[in-house]
């Protein structure tokens, strides 16, 4: 009787655990402008030099959070004019705006680099750059 109860409890608990975490989490919706910007980003192979979440080329900076760190105007100016190390791709103002919208969308998906946390010997967690 005890074994049967434990076995049934195990079966129901396992079924609950395996199905509870299977819901699909929906992130932010990508706008049409950001989708066009993604196409421009891919067409010009920007991933060859730039990264998202540390993945991609290493000639240019990681662009995961460029909009929240520097602003849309800053990113747009670099995309439109280029720099000594980044070529001027000759994008139209609409294409530049679309790429900035795509970078804004990527910015809403997470933070990079990840924050470092320190786990103390007594079980508390604190961010490493916090004084206490």
N, CA, C and O of each residue as an XYZ file, in Angstrom:
528
protein
N       0.831     -1.198      0.000
C       0.000      0.000      0.000
C       0.875      1.261      0.000
O       0.628      2.193     -0.766
N       1.887      1.280      0.856
C       2.779      2.441      0.929
C       3.562      2.567     -0.382
O       3.705      3.659     -0.932
N       4.061      1.435     -0.869
C       4.805      1.448     -2.119
C       3.935      1.961     -3.272
O       4.403      2.764     -4.080
N       2.705      1.521     -3.359
C       1.788      1.956     -4.409
C       1.515      3.447     -4.332
O       1.489      4.128     -5.358
N       1.310      3.961     -3.124
C       1.072      5.389     -2.941
C       2.296      6.198     -3.362
O       2.169      7.208     -4.054
N       3.478      5.753     -2.945
C       4.710      6.457     -3.322
C       4.928      6.407     -4.839
O       5.332      7.398     -5.448
N       4.658      5.244     -5.438
C       4.838      5.107     -6.874
C       3.895      6.033     -7.646
O       4.323      6.714     -8.578
N       2.618      6.062     -7.264
C       1.661      6.954     -7.919
C       2.028      8.421     -7.712
O       1.895      9.235     -8.626
N       2.485      8.748     -6.521
C       2.924     10.122     -6.251
C       4.091     10.486     -7.164
O       4.142     11.585     -7.717
N       5.018      9.560     -7.313
C       6.166      9.789     -8.184
C       5.724     10.000     -9.631
O       6.221     10.906    -10.300
N       4.804      9.182    -10.119
C       4.338      9.285    -11.499
C       3.646     10.631    -11.730
O       3.936     11.306    -12.718
N       2.750     11.025    -10.849
C       2.039     12.297    -11.033
C       2.982     13.496    -10.889
O       2.880     14.469    -11.637
N       3.891     13.416     -9.930
C       4.849     14.505     -9.746
C       5.759     14.618    -10.965
O       6.031     15.730    -11.418
N       6.230     13.513    -11.502
C       7.084     13.530    -12.692
C       6.343     14.114    -13.882
O       6.901     14.921    -14.627
N       5.093     13.716    -14.068
C       4.298     14.252    -15.172
C       4.120     15.758    -15.019
O       4.192     16.498    -16.000
N       3.891     16.207    -13.804
C       3.741     17.635    -13.558
C       5.036     18.381    -13.863
O       5.003     19.420    -14.521
N       6.157     17.878    -13.404
C       7.452     18.530    -13.604
C       7.792     18.596    -15.091
O       8.251     19.630    -15.576
N       7.573     17.513    -15.806
C       7.932     17.477    -17.224
C       7.018     18.326    -18.091
O       7.432     18.732    -19.177
N       5.819     18.606    -17.671
C       4.914     19.414    -18.485
C       4.792     20.850    -18.007
O       4.344     21.704    -18.772
N       5.169     21.148    -16.780
C       4.998     22.503    -16.241
C       5.894     23.512    -16.945
O       5.496     24.664    -17.115
N       7.089     23.113    -17.356
C       8.016     24.056    -17.961
C       8.009     24.053    -19.467
O       8.955     24.538    -20.086
N       6.968     23.519    -20.076
C       6.959     23.417    -21.531
C       6.204     24.535    -22.230
O       6.072     24.512    -23.454
N       5.706     25.511    -21.484
C       5.027     26.614    -22.127
C       6.052     27.439    -22.894
O       7.175     27.635    -22.430
N       5.665     27.914    -24.054
C       6.561     28.704    -24.878
C       6.539     30.137    -24.370
O       5.479     30.754    -24.267
N       7.705     30.656    -24.057
C       7.810     32.042    -23.614
C       7.950     32.926    -24.843
O       8.850     32.728    -25.660
N       7.066     33.892    -24.970
C       7.102     34.794    -26.111
C       7.818     36.060    -25.700
O       7.462     36.703    -24.712
N       8.832     36.410    -26.469
C       9.567     37.633    -26.221
C       8.859     38.817    -26.861
O       7.700     38.718    -27.263
N       9.551     39.913    -26.951
C       8.952     41.086    -27.576
C       8.691     40.832    -29.063
O       9.444     40.116    -29.723
N       7.634     41.418    -29.567
C       7.290     41.278    -30.987
C       8.203     42.180    -31.812
O       8.470     43.323    -31.441
N       8.673     41.652    -32.928
C       9.533     42.445    -33.809
C       8.653     43.234    -34.777
O       7.737     42.686    -35.391
N       8.941     44.508    -34.900
C       8.153     45.376    -35.787
C       8.585     45.148    -37.233
O       9.614     44.529    -37.501
N       7.779     45.661    -38.152
C       8.120     45.549    -39.569
C       9.411     46.296    -39.872
O      10.236     45.829    -40.658
N       9.585     47.465    -39.242
C      10.805     48.243    -39.438
C      12.029     47.463    -38.953
O      13.054     47.426    -39.635
N      11.921     46.843    -37.779
C      13.034     46.055    -37.249
C      13.294     44.821    -38.107
O      14.443     44.410    -38.268
N      12.247     44.234    -38.653
C      12.426     43.067    -39.533
C      13.180     43.463    -40.807
O      14.049     42.729    -41.278
N      12.836     44.632    -41.356
C      13.580     45.127    -42.531
C      15.029     45.417    -42.151
O      15.946     45.164    -42.933
N      15.232     45.955    -40.935
C      16.589     46.213    -40.469
C      17.391     44.930    -40.309
O      18.593     44.905    -40.572
N      16.729     43.873    -39.879
C      17.391     42.573    -39.773
C      17.830     42.085    -41.153
O      18.917     41.528    -41.304
N      16.989     42.296    -42.144
C      17.347     41.890    -43.506
C      18.544     42.683    -44.021
O      19.429     42.124    -44.669
N      18.574     43.981    -43.734
C      19.720     44.805    -44.143
C      20.971     44.343    -43.409
O      22.038     44.228    -44.011
N      20.846     44.077    -42.116
C      21.967     43.604    -41.301
C      22.541     42.308    -41.881
O      23.758     42.136    -41.941
N      21.678     41.417    -42.299
C      22.123     40.149    -42.884
C      22.652     40.345    -44.298
O      23.640     39.717    -44.678
N      22.015     41.202    -45.076
C      22.435     41.434    -46.456
C      23.860     41.986    -46.531
O      24.637     41.597    -47.402
N      24.194     42.888    -45.617
C      25.521     43.483    -45.606
C      26.510     42.698    -44.735
O      27.634     43.148    -44.514
N      26.096     41.538    -44.247
C      26.946     40.629    -43.463
C      27.617     41.352    -42.289
O      28.819     41.209    -42.066
N      26.839     42.113    -41.559
C      27.368     42.854    -40.411
C      27.894     41.910    -39.325
O      28.756     42.290    -38.533
N      27.374     40.683    -39.294
C      27.804     39.706    -38.291
C      29.257     39.295    -38.499
O      29.871     38.734    -37.591
N      29.817     39.562    -39.671
C      31.219     39.233    -39.900
C      32.137     40.056    -38.994
O      33.216     39.597    -38.620
N      31.710     41.264    -38.645
C      32.538     42.122    -37.788
C      31.952     42.346    -36.404
O      32.696     42.532    -35.441
N      30.615     42.332    -36.290
C      29.954     42.654    -35.027
C      29.369     41.408    -34.378
O      29.248     40.359    -35.011
N      29.013     41.538    -33.119
C      28.501     40.423    -32.335
C      27.170     40.780    -31.686
O      26.856     41.949    -31.460
N      26.405     39.743    -31.396
C      25.273     39.805    -30.474
C      25.553     38.749    -29.418
O      25.858     37.604    -29.751
N      25.455     39.117    -28.162
C      25.696     38.210    -27.038
C      27.053     37.530    -27.145
O      27.196     36.369    -26.759
N      28.056     38.244    -27.667
C      29.403     37.705    -27.753
C      29.626     36.756    -28.907
O      30.706     36.177    -29.024
N      28.639     36.581    -29.763
C      28.763     35.663    -30.894
C      28.818     36.447    -32.196
O      27.936     37.257    -32.480
N      29.839     36.207    -32.970
C      29.993     36.899    -34.242
C      31.437     37.296    -34.430
O      32.336     36.707    -33.830
N      31.662     38.305    -35.271
C      33.007     38.765    -35.559
C      33.593     39.573    -34.412
O      32.894     39.963    -33.478
N      34.897     39.813    -34.510
C      35.588     40.520    -33.431
C      36.238     41.820    -33.874
O      36.960     42.442    -33.095
N      35.995     42.243    -35.109
C      36.587     43.509    -35.559
C      35.822     44.707    -35.010
O      36.411     45.748    -34.719
N      34.504     44.555    -34.871
C      33.679     45.644    -34.372
C      33.151     45.322    -32.984
O      33.331     44.207    -32.495
N      32.504     46.284    -32.347
C      32.005     46.062    -30.990
C      30.757     45.174    -30.966
O      30.084     44.980    -31.978
N      30.480     44.650    -29.787
C      29.252     43.901    -29.550
C      28.096     44.897    -29.583
O      28.152     45.943    -28.936
N      27.056     44.571    -30.333
C      25.937     45.498    -30.526
C      24.691     45.125    -29.733
O      23.625     45.696    -29.963
N      24.803     44.180    -28.810
C      23.625     43.708    -28.087
C      22.889     44.846    -27.394
O      21.668     44.942    -27.510
N      23.589     45.695    -26.688
C      22.951     46.763    -25.920
C      23.440     48.143    -26.337
O      23.503     49.054    -25.512
N      23.781     48.301    -27.593
C      24.296     49.588    -28.050
C      23.248     50.690    -27.945
O      23.603     51.841    -27.687
N      21.984     50.377    -28.134
C      20.939     51.412    -28.079
C      20.740     51.911    -26.654
O      20.645     53.119    -26.437
N      20.675     51.013    -25.682
C      20.479     51.465    -24.299
C      21.751     52.076    -23.717
O      21.670     52.919    -22.823
N      22.917     51.672    -24.201
C      24.169     52.225    -23.674
C      24.549     53.546    -24.322
O      25.032     54.453    -23.644
N      24.334     53.664    -25.636
C      24.782     54.850    -26.367
C      23.659     55.685    -26.963
O      23.807     56.895    -27.137
N      22.539     55.047    -27.276
C      21.410     55.780    -27.853
C      21.250     55.511    -29.333
O      22.194     55.127    -30.023
N      20.041     55.720    -29.802
C      19.714     55.463    -31.209
C      20.412     56.444    -32.133
O      20.843     56.059    -33.220
N      20.535     57.703    -31.729
C      21.186     58.702    -32.578
C      22.657     58.354    -32.784
O      23.186     58.499    -33.886
N      23.309     57.900    -31.730
C      24.717     57.492    -31.808
C      24.882     56.337    -32.780
O      25.751     56.379    -33.651
N      24.059     55.309    -32.642
C      24.149     54.146    -33.529
C      23.827     54.554    -34.964
O      24.502     54.114    -35.895
N      22.820     55.377    -35.151
C      22.449     55.817    -36.489
C      23.553     56.608    -37.172
O      23.769     56.459    -38.375
N      24.257     57.451    -36.416
C      25.346     58.241    -36.993
C      26.478     57.335    -37.470
O      27.028     57.547    -38.550
N      26.826     56.332    -36.677
C      27.883     55.410    -37.085
C      27.474     54.607    -38.306
O      28.279     54.394    -39.213
N      26.226     54.161    -38.333
C      25.758     53.348    -39.464
C      25.714     54.189    -40.738
O      26.086     53.709    -41.809
N      25.267     55.425    -40.631
C      25.117     56.281    -41.808
C      26.454     56.751    -42.366
O      26.631     56.790    -43.584
N      27.394     57.107    -41.500
C      28.636     57.723    -41.963
C      29.831     56.779    -41.977
O      30.785     56.998    -42.723
N      29.787     55.741    -41.165
C      30.952     54.876    -41.058
C      32.030     55.529    -40.208
O      31.852     56.647    -39.726
N      33.130     54.844    -40.025
C      34.265     55.375    -39.259
C      35.540     54.944    -39.969
O      35.497     54.425    -41.084
N      36.669     55.161    -39.317
C      37.941     54.731    -39.903
C      38.006     53.218    -40.047
O      38.622     52.711    -40.985
N      37.378     52.493    -39.130
C      37.424     51.026    -39.184
C      36.140     50.396    -39.693
O      36.119     49.209    -40.019
N      35.063     51.179    -39.765
C      33.797     50.656    -40.273
C      33.477     51.346    -41.595
O      33.426     52.574    -41.655
N      33.262     50.575    -42.641
C      33.016     51.223    -43.934
C      31.660     51.913    -43.979
O      30.712     51.513    -43.303
N      31.594     52.953    -44.788
C      30.320     53.588    -45.078
C      29.634     52.706    -46.106
O      30.102     52.596    -47.240
N      28.541     52.084    -45.728
C      27.871     51.119    -46.592
C      26.946     51.770    -47.606
O      26.387     51.090    -48.466
N      26.784     53.066    -47.510
C      25.920     53.769    -48.454
C      24.452     53.454    -48.268
O      23.696     53.403    -49.238
N      24.039     53.242    -47.024
C      22.638     52.934    -46.744
C      21.785     54.182    -46.883
O      22.228     55.293    -46.592
N      20.567     53.980    -47.328
C      19.619     55.089    -47.392
C      19.192     55.444    -45.969
O      19.385     54.647    -45.051
N      18.612     56.633    -45.775
C      18.130     56.987    -44.432
C      17.093     55.990    -43.899
O      17.047     55.724    -42.698
N      16.269     55.446    -44.786
C      15.272     54.465    -44.357
C      15.952     53.169    -43.885
O      15.572     52.588    -42.869
N      16.957     52.735    -44.642
C      17.681     51.516    -44.245
C      18.409     51.721    -42.927
O      18.432     50.831    -42.077
N      19.002     52.895    -42.760
C      19.684     53.205    -41.501
C      18.696     53.174    -40.349
O      18.981     52.605    -39.296
N      17.539     53.784    -40.544
C      16.500     53.777    -39.513
C      16.036     52.361    -39.206
O      15.779     52.027    -38.049
N      15.929     51.533    -40.230
C      15.513     50.147    -40.037
C      16.548     49.364    -39.230
O      16.186     48.586    -38.347
N      17.828     49.565    -39.528
C      18.883     48.862    -38.787
C      18.891     49.322    -37.333
O      19.073     48.506    -36.429
N      18.695     50.612    -37.097
C      18.628     51.116    -35.721
C      17.427     50.505    -35.001
O      17.519     50.177    -33.818
N      16.313     50.351    -35.695
C      15.139     49.709    -35.093
C      15.445     48.253    -34.759
O      15.026     47.753    -33.716
N      16.172     47.575    -35.638
C      16.555     46.185    -35.366
C      17.480     46.115    -34.152
O      17.316     45.239    -33.304
N      18.447     47.023    -34.060
C      19.334     47.047    -32.888
C      18.540     47.360    -31.620
O      18.857     46.841    -30.550
N      17.524     48.195    -31.729
C      16.652     48.464    -30.589
C      15.885     47.225    -30.164
O      15.702     46.983    -28.970
N      15.438     46.445    -31.128
C      14.754     45.186    -30.817
C      15.702     44.224    -30.116
O      15.335     43.617    -29.110
N      16.912     44.079    -30.635
C      17.895     43.181    -30.014
C      18.186     43.635    -28.591
O      18.365     42.810    -27.695
N      18.234     44.946    -28.385
C      18.510     45.495    -27.054
C      17.453     45.070    -26.041
O      17.762     44.913    -24.860
N      16.215     44.883    -26.481
C      15.144     44.499    -25.554
C      15.182     43.020    -25.188
O      14.448     42.591    -24.298
N      16.027     42.230    -25.858
C      16.023     40.781    -25.627
C      16.923     40.344    -24.481
O      16.825     39.200    -24.037
N      17.792     41.212    -23.990
C      18.651     40.802    -22.884
C      19.798     41.754    -22.672
O      19.852     42.833    -23.262
N      20.722     41.337    -21.815
C      21.877     42.152    -21.455
C      23.153     41.364    -21.693
O      23.241     40.183    -21.357
N      24.137     42.032    -22.275
C      25.443     41.425    -22.471
C      26.492     42.473    -22.172
O      26.297     43.621    -22.573
N      27.560     42.178    -21.517
C      27.918     40.883    -20.951
C      27.098     40.578    -19.711
O      26.595     41.485    -19.048
N      26.968     39.307    -19.405
C      26.181     38.953    -18.220
C      26.836     39.487    -16.959
O      28.058     39.617    -16.877
N      26.007     39.788    -15.992
C      26.521     40.273    -14.712
C      27.215     39.129    -13.974
O      26.794     37.974    -14.043
N      28.276     39.478    -13.275
C      28.995     38.478    -12.491
C      28.469     38.494    -11.063
O      28.288     39.556    -10.466
N      28.231     37.324    -10.534
C      27.725     37.200     -9.180
C      28.698     36.392     -8.346
O      29.354     35.473     -8.836
N      28.777     36.747     -7.099
C      29.648     36.068     -6.155
C      28.766     35.346     -5.138
O      27.930     35.964     -4.479
N      28.961     34.042     -5.019
C      28.218     33.255     -4.044
C      29.124     33.090     -2.827
O      30.221     32.538     -2.925
N      28.656     33.572     -1.689
C      29.454     33.476     -0.471
C      29.373     32.074      0.111
O      28.506     31.287     -0.272
N      30.258     31.765      1.020
C      30.291     30.431      1.622
C      29.043     30.139      2.441
O      28.708     28.977      2.673
N      28.344     31.204      2.886
C      27.143     30.986      3.694
C      25.861     31.075      2.866
O      24.770     31.102      3.436
N      25.968     31.121      1.507
C      24.809     30.954      0.658
C      24.160     32.196      0.097
O      23.172     32.078     -0.629
N      24.664     33.392      0.396
C      24.066     34.579     -0.197
C      24.745     34.890     -1.535
O      25.882     34.484     -1.779
N      24.040     35.601     -2.375
C      24.554     35.948     -3.687
C      24.585     37.462     -3.797
O      23.617     38.136     -3.445
N      25.689     37.993     -4.280
C      25.782     39.431     -4.506
C      26.523     39.660     -5.810
O      27.341     38.843     -6.234
N      26.220     40.785     -6.436
C      26.909     41.136     -7.663
C      28.321     41.549     -7.306
O      28.523     42.241     -6.308
N      29.309     41.142     -8.102
C      30.704     41.360     -7.757
C      31.083     42.824     -7.624
O      31.931     43.153     -6.795
N      30.482     43.729     -8.417
C      30.869     45.130     -8.333
C      30.162     45.885     -7.211
O      30.413     47.076     -7.024
N      29.275     45.210     -6.450
C      28.650     45.829     -5.276
C      29.662     45.861     -4.140
O      30.369     44.877     -3.921
N      29.747     46.995     -3.396
C      30.696     47.042     -2.285
C      30.333     46.074     -1.151
O      31.234     45.519     -0.522
N      29.033     45.854     -0.869
C      28.624     44.922      0.190
C      27.319     44.314     -0.117
O      26.816     43.504      0.663
